[in-house]
Structures are given as C-alpha cells and as structure tokens.
Amino acid sequence: MSETSAVKPQKKIPMRQCLGCREMKPKRELIRVVRSPEGAVSIDLRGKASGRGAYVCGGSAACLKRAVKSRALSRALGVPVPDEITARLEAEVLKAGDGGDE
C-alpha cells in the first residue's frame, strides 16, 4: 500500500514581478494597481478586482519611484496613471513597509 495520503503537497505560491525592481516576489508582498475594463485606474489591495493589473513592492518607496519615473506603471496598464492614484499608492507603500529598503 502507498503512503501518499499522509504527505500533503505544498501549495503553489503565485509569483508576480515588481515594476520597479523587476524582481519576482510572492503576490501577497506586492501592491496591485488595476485598470478596469472601463479604463478607470485604482489600487486593488485584495488582488481580486477584474482588469489589467500591475504590481509594485509593498514596502519599498524606491521601487514605486522607479516605476513612476520610468513610466512602467502607465506602460503596463496602457493608460496614464493619475497623480491622485500615485499619491494613494505612495501612502499604501509607506503603510506597508518602512518607507524604503535601500
């Protein structure tokens, strides 16, 4: 008889790439910015909203600055990211981490 029932398979962790540092990280460590099918850009903290998503490190203000400066967020979403969304995203990054890893 086999003992496969005693061994539980490890759950797969979804990985996403940060637009600032370009590193692959677990989805839960990142903040998602989403463009809805109607074209509205918003921050999706739960990661469940429908639409085109882009990710930035949750605790690194440097990654966010790099993604905004290089226009990687706008390019990934296909629309310009409004300044109010960028400001809200900065607040979420600061809340999620210590304000920078470097």
Helices and strands as residue ranges (DSSP letters): E 15-17, E 24-26, G 27-29, E 30-35, E 41-44, E 52-57, H 61-69, H 72-77, H 83-96
